[in-house]
Amino acid sequence: MDGKLVRDQIPQVIRGSGVTPRGYVAGPQEYRWRLRNKLDEEVAEFLAADGSSAPGELADVMEVVHALAADLGVDPAELEKIRAVKASERCGFAGRVVWMGNR
């Protein structure tokens, strides 16, 4: 499938540069599929980023995560509650623990 999901204002930005963009609004199933692909794209950009551009790339990842959550009917506050519960049950990753399997 051609094309890619872009931020809502991108067509206006393109028009502002004197070019006519082509595109359409995705249906619900295609939107979910494209959001998942966008997450892969944004994560890859974050992983390839240097220290100065990494925060911006990580913000892009968060934007896609929030869109995915909204598509599931979960608002950012509820998503944060879910994250906090999981963190309280198993902690986070600040301890840098690496599991090597069991004996």
The first five atom37 places (N, CA, C, CB, O) and aatype in JSON, in Angstrom:
{
  "aatype": [12, 3, 7, 11, 10, 19, 1, 3, 5, 9, 14, 5, 19, 9, 1, 7, 15, 7, 19, 16, 14, 1, 7, 18, 19, 0, 7, 14, 5, 6, 18, 1, 17, 1, 10, 1, 2, 11, 10, 3, 6, 6, 19, 0, 6, 13, 10, 0, 0, 3, 7, 15, 15, 0, 14, 7, 6, 10, 0, 3, 19, 12, 6, 19, 19, 8, 0, 10, 0, 0, 3, 10, 7, 19, 3, 14, 0, 6, 10, 6, 11, 9, 1, 0, 19, 11, 0, 15, 6, 1, 4, 7, 13, 0, 7, 1, 19, 19, 17, 12, 7, 2, 1],
  "atom_mask": [
    [1, 1, 1, 1, 1],
    [1, 1, 1, 1, 1],
    [1, 1, 1, 0, 1],
    [1, 1, 1, 1, 1],
    [1, 1, 1, 1, 1],
    [1, 1, 1, 1, 1],
    [1, 1, 1, 1, 1],
    [1, 1, 1, 1, 1],
    [1, 1, 1, 1, 1],
    [1, 1, 1, 1, 1],
    [1, 1, 1, 1, 1],
    [1, 1, 1, 1, 1],
    [1, 1, 1, 1, 1],
    [1, 1, 1, 1, 1],
    [1, 1, 1, 1, 1],
    [1, 1, 1, 0, 1],
    [1, 1, 1, 1, 1],
    [1, 1, 1, 0, 1],
    [1, 1, 1, 1, 1],
    [1, 1, 1, 1, 1],
    [1, 1, 1, 1, 1],
    [1, 1, 1, 1, 1],
    [1, 1, 1, 0, 1],
    [1, 1, 1, 1, 1],
    [1, 1, 1, 1, 1],
    [1, 1, 1, 1, 1],
    [1, 1, 1, 0, 1],
    [1, 1, 1, 1, 1],
    [1, 1, 1, 1, 1],
    [1, 1, 1, 1, 1],
    [1, 1, 1, 1, 1],
    [1, 1, 1, 1, 1],
    [1, 1, 1, 1, 1],
    [1, 1, 1, 1, 1],
    [1, 1, 1, 1, 1],
    [1, 1, 1, 1, 1],
    [1, 1, 1, 1, 1],
    [1, 1, 1, 1, 1],
    [1, 1, 1, 1, 1],
    [1, 1, 1, 1, 1],
    [1, 1, 1, 1, 1],
    [1, 1, 1, 1, 1],
    [1, 1, 1, 1, 1],
    [1, 1, 1, 1, 1],
    [1, 1, 1, 1, 1],
    [1, 1, 1, 1, 1],
    [1, 1, 1, 1, 1],
    [1, 1, 1, 1, 1],
    [1, 1, 1, 1, 1],
    [1, 1, 1, 1, 1],
    [1, 1, 1, 0, 1],
    [1, 1, 1, 1, 1],
    [1, 1, 1, 1, 1],
    [1, 1, 1, 1, 1],
    [1, 1, 1, 1, 1],
    [1, 1, 1, 0, 1],
    [1, 1, 1, 1, 1],
    [1, 1, 1, 1, 1],
    [1, 1, 1, 1, 1],
    [1, 1, 1, 1, 1],
    [1, 1, 1, 1, 1],
    [1, 1, 1, 1, 1],
    [1, 1, 1, 1, 1],
    [1, 1, 1, 1, 1],
    [1, 1, 1, 1, 1],
    [1, 1, 1, 1, 1],
    [1, 1, 1, 1, 1],
    [1, 1, 1, 1, 1],
    [1, 1, 1, 1, 1],
    [1, 1, 1, 1, 1],
    [1, 1, 1, 1, 1],
    [1, 1, 1, 1, 1],
    [1, 1, 1, 0, 1],
    [1, 1, 1, 1, 1],
    [1, 1, 1, 1, 1],
    [1, 1, 1, 1, 1],
    [1, 1, 1, 1, 1],
    [1, 1, 1, 1, 1],
    [1, 1, 1, 1, 1],
    [1, 1, 1, 1, 1],
    [1, 1, 1, 1, 1],
    [1, 1, 1, 1, 1],
    [1, 1, 1, 1, 1],
    [1, 1, 1, 1, 1],
    [1, 1, 1, 1, 1],
    [1, 1, 1, 1, 1],
    [1, 1, 1, 1, 1],
    [1, 1, 1, 1, 1],
    [1, 1, 1, 1, 1],
    [1, 1, 1, 1, 1],
    [1, 1, 1, 1, 1],
    [1, 1, 1, 0, 1],
    [1, 1, 1, 1, 1],
    [1, 1, 1, 1, 1],
    [1, 1, 1, 0, 1],
    [1, 1, 1, 1, 1],
    [1, 1, 1, 1, 1],
    [1, 1, 1, 1, 1],
    [1, 1, 1, 1, 1],
    [1, 1, 1, 1, 1],
    [1, 1, 1, 0, 1],
    [1, 1, 1, 1, 1],
    [1, 1, 1, 1, 1]
  ],
  "atom_positions": [
    [[0.85, -1.18, 0.0], [0.0, 0.0, 0.0], [0.9, 1.24, 0.0], [-0.97, 0.0, 1.23], [1.8, 1.36, 0.83]],
    [[0.65, 2.14, -0.91], [1.45, 3.36, -1.02], [1.03, 4.39, 0.03], [1.33, 3.96, -2.43], [0.0, 4.25, 0.69]],
    [[1.85, 5.42, 0.16], [1.56, 6.52, 1.06], [2.01, 6.21, 2.47], [0.0, 0.0, 0.0], [2.43, 5.09, 2.78]],
    [[1.9, 7.22, 3.32], [2.22, 7.02, 4.74], [1.41, 8.0, 5.56], [3.74, 7.2, 5.01], [1.01, 9.06, 5.08]],
    [[1.16, 7.64, 6.79], [0.43, 8.49, 7.71], [1.32, 9.67, 8.1], [-0.01, 7.69, 8.98], [2.49, 9.49, 8.44]],
    [[0.75, 10.87, 8.03], [1.48, 12.08, 8.4], [0.66, 12.89, 9.4], [1.81, 12.94, 7.15], [-0.54, 12.66, 9.56]],
    [[1.32, 13.81, 10.07], [0.61, 14.7, 11.0], [-0.44, 15.51, 10.24], [1.62, 15.65, 11.73], [-0.28, 15.81, 9.06]],
    [[-1.5, 15.87, 10.94], [-2.67, 16.51, 10.32], [-2.36, 17.78, 9.55], [-3.66, 16.81, 11.38], [-3.02, 18.07, 8.56]],
    [[-1.38, 18.54, 9.98], [-1.08, 19.83, 9.34], [-0.12, 19.73, 8.16], [-0.52, 20.77, 10.35], [0.14, 20.74, 7.49]],
    [[0.41, 18.55, 7.88], [1.4, 18.4, 6.81], [0.85, 18.83, 5.45], [1.88, 16.96, 6.74], [1.58, 19.49, 4.7]],
    [[-0.39, 18.49, 5.08], [-0.88, 18.97, 3.78], [-0.87, 20.51, 3.66], [-2.31, 18.47, 3.55], [-0.56, 21.05, 2.6]],
    [[-1.2, 21.21, 4.75], [-1.17, 22.67, 4.73], [0.27, 23.18, 4.58], [-1.8, 23.24, 6.0], [0.51, 24.16, 3.87]],
    [[1.21, 22.52, 5.24], [2.62, 22.91, 5.12], [3.07, 22.73, 3.68], [3.52, 22.08, 6.08], [3.77, 23.58, 3.13]],
    [[2.68, 21.63, 3.07], [3.06, 21.36, 1.67], [2.44, 22.42, 0.75], [2.61, 19.95, 1.24], [3.11, 22.94, -0.14]],
    [[1.15, 22.72, 0.97], [0.5, 23.77, 0.17], [1.22, 25.1, 0.32], [-0.98, 23.91, 0.57], [1.35, 25.85, -0.64]],
    [[1.68, 25.39, 1.53], [2.4, 26.63, 1.8], [3.7, 26.75, 1.02], [0.0, 0.0, 0.0], [4.2, 27.85, 0.8]],
    [[4.24, 25.61, 0.61], [5.46, 25.65, -0.18], [5.17, 25.71, -1.68], [6.32, 24.42, 0.13], [6.08, 25.65, -2.51]],
    [[3.87, 25.85, -2.03], [3.49, 26.0, -3.43], [3.25, 24.7, -4.18], [0.0, 0.0, 0.0], [3.14, 24.7, -5.4]],
    [[3.16, 23.6, -3.46], [2.93, 22.29, -4.07], [1.55, 21.79, -3.65], [4.05, 21.27, -3.67], [1.08, 22.09, -2.54]],
    [[0.91, 21.03, -4.51], [-0.4, 20.47, -4.19], [-0.22, 19.02, -3.72], [-1.35, 20.53, -5.42], [0.21, 18.17, -4.49]],
    [[-0.54, 18.74, -2.45], [-0.39, 17.38, -1.95], [-1.54, 16.48, -2.42], [-0.33, 17.39, -0.42], [-2.65, 16.95, -2.67]],
    [[-1.26, 15.2, -2.54], [-2.28, 14.21, -2.83], [-2.44, 13.33, -1.6], [-1.92, 13.35, -4.09], [-1.45, 12.99, -0.95]],
    [[-3.66, 12.96, -1.27], [-3.88, 12.11, -0.12], [-5.36, 11.91, 0.15], [0.0, 0.0, 0.0], [-6.2, 12.36, -0.62]],
    [[-5.66, 11.25, 1.23], [-7.03, 10.96, 1.62], [-7.06, 10.67, 3.11], [-7.61, 9.77, 0.81], [-6.01, 10.54, 3.74]],
    [[-8.25, 10.58, 3.67], [-8.42, 10.23, 5.08], [-8.63, 8.72, 5.16], [-9.62, 11.01, 5.72], [-9.54, 8.17, 4.53]],
    [[-7.8, 8.05, 5.93], [-7.87, 6.6, 6.08], [-9.11, 6.2, 6.88], [-6.6, 6.05, 6.76], [-9.54, 6.92, 7.78]],
    [[-9.67, 5.05, 6.54], [-10.74, 4.47, 7.34], [-10.18, 3.89, 8.63], [0.0, 0.0, 0.0], [-8.96, 3.83, 8.79]],
    [[-11.04, 3.46, 9.54], [-10.59, 2.98, 10.85], [-9.57, 1.84, 10.81], [-11.77, 2.53, 11.64], [-8.56, 1.9, 11.51]],
    [[-9.81, 0.81, 10.02], [-8.86, -0.32, 9.98], [-7.53, 0.08, 9.36], [-9.47, -1.49, 9.2], [-6.47, -0.28, 9.86]],
    [[-7.59, 0.83, 8.28], [-6.34, 1.28, 7.65], [-5.59, 2.21, 8.59], [-6.63, 1.99, 6.31], [-4.36, 2.14, 8.67]],
    [[-6.31, 3.09, 9.31], [-5.68, 4.0, 10.26], [-4.9, 3.23, 11.31], [-6.74, 4.9, 10.92], [-3.76, 3.57, 11.62]],
    [[-5.52, 2.17, 11.88], [-4.82, 1.35, 12.89], [-3.56, 0.72, 12.3], [-5.76, 0.25, 13.43], [-2.5, 0.73, 12.93]],
    [[-3.69, 0.19, 11.11], [-2.54, -0.43, 10.44], [-1.44, 0.59, 10.21], [-2.96, -1.08, 9.11], [-0.27, 0.32, 10.47]],
    [[-1.82, 1.77, 9.71], [-0.83, 2.82, 9.43], [-0.21, 3.37, 10.71], [-1.47, 3.95, 8.63], [0.98, 3.72, 10.72]],
    [[-0.99, 3.47, 11.79], [-0.42, 3.92, 13.07], [0.65, 2.95, 13.55], [-1.53, 4.05, 14.14], [1.7, 3.37, 14.04]],
    [[0.4, 1.66, 13.42], [1.4, 0.67, 13.84], [2.66, 0.79, 12.99], [0.82, -0.75, 13.74], [3.77, 0.69, 13.51]],
    [[2.49, 1.01, 11.7], [3.66, 1.22, 10.82], [4.38, 2.51, 11.2], [3.23, 1.27, 9.34], [5.61, 2.57, 11.19]],
    [[3.61, 3.54, 11.55], [4.22, 4.82, 11.95], [5.03, 4.64, 13.23], [3.13, 5.91, 12.15], [6.09, 5.25, 13.38]],
    [[4.54, 3.82, 14.14], [5.28, 3.56, 15.37], [6.64, 2.92, 15.04], [4.47, 2.65, 16.31], [7.66, 3.32, 15.58]],
    [[6.63, 1.93, 14.14], [7.9, 1.33, 13.7], [8.83, 2.39, 13.12], [7.64, 0.23, 12.65], [10.02, 2.43, 13.45]],
    [[8.28, 3.25, 12.27], [9.09, 4.3, 11.63], [9.69, 5.25, 12.66], [8.22, 5.1, 10.62], [10.88, 5.57, 12.61]],
    [[8.85, 5.71, 13.6], [9.33, 6.68, 14.59], [10.33, 6.05, 15.56], [8.14, 7.25, 15.37], [11.3, 6.7, 15.96]],
    [[10.11, 4.79, 15.93], [11.08, 4.11, 16.81], [12.42, 3.97, 16.09], [10.54, 2.72, 17.25], [13.47, 4.19, 16.69]],
    [[12.38, 3.6, 14.81], [13.63, 3.48, 14.04], [14.35, 4.83, 13.98], [13.34, 2.97, 12.61], [15.58, 4.88, 14.11]],
    [[13.61, 5.92, 13.79], [14.23, 7.24, 13.76], [14.83, 7.59, 15.12], [13.21, 8.31, 13.35], [15.9, 8.18, 15.19]],
    [[14.15, 7.22, 16.21], [14.69, 7.46, 17.55], [15.98, 6.67, 17.75], [13.66, 7.08, 18.62], [16.96, 7.2, 18.25]],
    [[15.96, 5.39, 17.36], [17.14, 4.55, 17.54], [18.34, 5.04, 16.74], [16.82, 3.12, 17.15], [19.49, 4.84, 17.14]],
    [[18.09, 5.68, 15.61], [19.17, 6.19, 14.76], [19.61, 7.6, 15.15], [18.74, 6.18, 13.31], [20.61, 8.1, 14.64]],
    [[18.87, 8.25, 16.05], [19.13, 9.64, 16.38], [20.38, 9.8, 17.25], [17.93, 10.25, 17.09], [20.74, 8.91, 18.03]],
    [[21.02, 10.96, 17.1], [22.12, 11.29, 18.0], [21.55, 11.94, 19.25], [23.17, 12.23, 17.3], [20.34, 12.15, 19.35]],
    [[22.41, 12.26, 20.19], [21.96, 12.81, 21.46], [21.14, 14.07, 21.36], [0.0, 0.0, 0.0], [20.22, 14.27, 22.15]],
    [[21.45, 14.93, 20.4], [20.73, 16.2, 20.31], [19.36, 16.06, 19.67], [21.55, 17.2, 19.53], [18.45, 16.83, 19.99]],
    [[19.18, 15.1, 18.76], [17.88, 14.95, 18.11], [17.02, 13.87, 18.76], [18.08, 14.63, 16.65], [15.83, 13.75, 18.44]],
    [[17.59, 13.07, 19.67], [16.85, 11.99, 20.29], [15.6, 12.45, 21.04], [17.75, 11.25, 21.24], [14.56, 11.8, 20.92]],
    [[15.64, 13.55, 21.82], [14.42, 13.97, 22.5], [13.26, 14.28, 21.55], [14.71, 15.18, 23.36], [12.11, 13.93, 21.83]],
    [[13.54, 14.94, 20.44], [12.5, 15.23, 19.47], [11.94, 13.98, 18.83], [0.0, 0.0, 0.0], [10.73, 13.87, 18.61]],
    [[12.82, 13.03, 18.55], [12.36, 11.76, 17.98], [11.54, 10.97, 19.0], [13.57, 10.91, 17.5], [10.55, 10.33, 18.63]],
    [[11.94, 11.02, 20.25], [11.18, 10.34, 21.3], [9.8, 10.98, 21.46], [11.94, 10.38, 22.63], [8.81, 10.28, 21.71]],
    [[9.73, 12.3, 21.32], [8.43, 12.99, 21.36], [7.53, 12.52, 20.22], [8.62, 14.52, 21.29], [6.31, 12.38, 20.4]],
    [[8.12, 12.26, 19.05], [7.35, 11.73, 17.93], [6.81, 10.34, 18.26], [8.21, 11.68, 16.65], [5.67, 10.02, 17.91]],
    [[7.62, 9.52, 18.92], [7.16, 8.19, 19.34], [5.96, 8.35, 20.28], [8.31, 7.4, 20.05], [4.96, 7.65, 20.14]],
    [[6.07, 9.27, 21.24], [4.98, 9.5, 22.19], [3.71, 9.95, 21.48], [5.39, 10.53, 23.23], [2.61, 9.55, 21.86]],
    [[3.85, 10.79, 20.47], [2.67, 11.26, 19.72], [1.94, 10.09, 19.08], [3.09, 12.28, 18.64], [0.71, 10.03, 19.1]],
    [[2.7, 9.16, 18.51], [2.08, 7.99, 17.9], [1.47, 7.09, 18.97], [3.12, 7.19, 17.07], [0.38, 6.56, 18.78]],
    [[2.15, 6.92, 20.1], [1.6, 6.12, 21.2], [0.28, 6.72, 21.67], [2.6, 6.04, 22.37], [-0.68, 5.98, 21.92]],
    [[0.21, 8.02, 21.81], [-1.04, 8.67, 22.22], [-2.13, 8.46, 21.18], [-0.81, 10.16, 22.46], [-3.29, 8.25, 21.55]],
    [[-1.79, 8.52, 19.9], [-2.79, 8.27, 18.84], [-3.27, 6.83, 18.88], [-2.19, 8.59, 17.45], [-4.46, 6.57, 18.71]],
    [[-2.37, 5.89, 19.11], [-2.75, 4.49, 19.24], [-3.68, 4.29, 20.43], [-1.51, 3.59, 19.38], [-4.68, 3.58, 20.34]],
    [[-3.35, 4.91, 21.55], [-4.2, 4.8, 22.74], [-5.58, 5.39, 22.48], [-3.54, 5.52, 23.94], [-6.59, 4.79, 22.84]],
    [[-5.62, 6.55, 21.84], [-6.92, 7.18, 21.53], [-7.74, 6.28, 20.62], [-6.71, 8.55, 20.86], [-8.96, 6.18, 20.78]],
    [[-7.09, 5.62, 19.67], [-7.79, 4.7, 18.77], [-8.37, 3.53, 19.55], [-6.83, 4.2, 17.67], [-9.39, 2.96, 19.15]],
    [[-7.73, 3.15, 20.66], [-8.25, 2.09, 21.53], [-9.27, 2.61, 22.53], [-7.1, 1.43, 22.26], [-9.82, 1.84, 23.32]],
    [[-9.52, 3.92, 22.51], [-10.47, 4.51, 23.45], [-9.87, 4.83, 24.8], [0.0, 0.0, 0.0], [-10.59, 4.95, 25.79]],
    [[-8.54, 4.98, 24.85], [-7.84, 5.25, 26.1], [-7.23, 6.65, 26.01], [-6.75, 4.18, 26.4], [-6.42, 6.91, 25.12]],
    [[-7.61, 7.54, 26.94], [-7.04, 8.89, 26.9], [-5.67, 8.88, 27.59], [-7.99, 9.92, 27.57], [-5.34, 7.93, 28.3]],
    [[-4.88, 9.95, 27.38], [-3.52, 9.98, 27.96], [-3.49, 9.78, 29.48], [-2.87, 11.29, 27.63], [-2.57, 9.14, 30.0]],
    [[-4.48, 10.31, 30.19], [-4.49, 10.14, 31.65], [-4.7, 8.68, 32.03], [-5.58, 11.01, 32.29], [-4.06, 8.18, 32.95]],
    [[-5.6, 7.99, 31.33], [-5.83, 6.57, 31.59], [-4.6, 5.74, 31.23], [-7.06, 6.07, 30.81], [-4.24, 4.81, 31.95]],
    [[-3.97, 6.09, 30.11], [-2.75, 5.39, 29.71], [-1.68, 5.54, 30.79], [-2.23, 5.93, 28.36], [-0.97, 4.59, 31.11]],
    [[-1.55, 6.74, 31.33], [-0.57, 6.97, 32.4], [-0.93, 6.17, 33.64], [-0.5, 8.47, 32.75], [-0.03, 5.65, 34.32]],
    [[-2.22, 6.04, 33.97], [-2.63, 5.22, 35.11], [-2.22, 3.76, 34.89], [-4.17, 5.32, 35.32], [-1.7, 3.11, 35.8]],
    [[-2.46, 3.25, 33.69], [-2.09, 1.87, 33.36], [-0.58, 1.68, 33.51], [-2.54, 1.5, 31.93], [-0.12, 0.69, 34.07]],
    [[0.19, 2.66, 32.99], [1.64, 2.6, 33.11], [2.07, 2.61, 34.57], [2.28, 3.76, 32.36], [2.95, 1.84, 34.97]],
    [[1.45, 3.49, 35.37], [1.82, 3.62, 36.78], [1.51, 2.34, 37.56], [1.08, 4.8, 37.41], [2.3, 1.94, 38.42]],
    [[0.39, 1.7, 37.27], [0.05, 0.44, 37.94], [1.09, -0.62, 37.61], [-1.37, -0.05, 37.53], [1.57, -1.33, 38.49]],
    [[1.44, -0.73, 36.33], [2.46, -1.71, 35.94], [3.79, -1.41, 36.6], [2.62, -1.74, 34.4], [4.5, -2.32, 37.03]],
    [[4.13, -0.12, 36.69], [5.39, 0.28, 37.34], [5.36, -0.05, 38.83], [5.65, 1.78, 37.13], [6.37, -0.46, 39.39]],
    [[4.2, 0.13, 39.47], [4.13, -0.16, 40.9], [4.19, -1.66, 41.16], [2.84, 0.42, 41.5], [4.67, -2.08, 42.22]],
    [[3.72, -2.46, 40.21], [3.75, -3.91, 40.38], [5.13, -4.5, 40.07], [2.71, -4.56, 39.48], [5.58, -5.42, 40.76]],
    [[5.8, -3.97, 39.04], [7.07, -4.57, 38.59], [8.2, -3.56, 38.49], [6.87, -5.23, 37.24], [9.3, -3.9, 38.05]],
    [[7.97, -2.34, 38.89], [8.92, -1.24, 38.79], [9.11, -0.84, 37.33], [10.26, -1.63, 39.41], [8.39, -1.29, 36.44]],
    [[10.1, 0.02, 37.1], [10.39, 0.49, 35.75], [11.7, -0.1, 35.27], [0.0, 0.0, 0.0], [12.0, -1.27, 35.5]],
    [[12.48, 0.73, 34.6], [13.74, 0.26, 34.04], [14.95, 1.05, 34.57], [13.7, 0.35, 32.53], [16.06, 0.87, 34.08]],
    [[14.73, 1.9, 35.54], [15.8, 2.75, 36.05], [16.94, 1.95, 36.68], [15.25, 3.72, 37.06], [18.07, 2.42, 36.72]],
    [[16.65, 0.75, 37.16], [17.67, -0.08, 37.79], [18.63, -0.74, 36.8], [0.0, 0.0, 0.0], [19.62, -1.34, 37.21]],
    [[18.34, -0.63, 35.5], [19.21, -1.16, 34.44], [19.45, -2.67, 34.56], [20.54, -0.45, 34.46], [20.5, -3.16, 34.16]],
    [[18.47, -3.4, 35.1], [18.6, -4.84, 35.32], [18.55, -5.57, 33.98], [17.48, -5.35, 36.27], [17.65, -5.33, 33.17]],
    [[19.5, -6.46, 33.75], [19.54, -7.3, 32.54], [19.36, -8.74, 32.98], [20.9, -7.12, 31.75], [20.16, -9.26, 33.76]],
    [[18.32, -9.39, 32.5], [18.05, -10.8, 32.82], [18.79, -11.68, 31.85], [16.55, -11.1, 32.78], [18.77, -11.42, 30.65]],
    [[19.44, -12.71, 32.34], [20.23, -13.62, 31.51], [19.62, -15.02, 31.44], [21.65, -13.7, 32.04], [20.29, -15.95, 30.99]],
    [[18.4, -15.18, 31.88], [17.76, -16.49, 31.87], [17.77, -17.12, 33.24], [0.0, 0.0, 0.0], [18.15, -16.47, 34.22]],
    [[17.36, -18.38, 33.32], [17.3, -19.1, 34.59], [18.29, -20.26, 34.58], [15.87, -19.62, 34.86], [18.75, -20.7, 33.52]],
    [[18.62, -20.76, 35.78], [19.52, -21.91, 35.91], [18.73, -23.18, 36.05], [20.46, -21.75, 37.11], [19.31, -24.26, 36.17]]
  ]
}
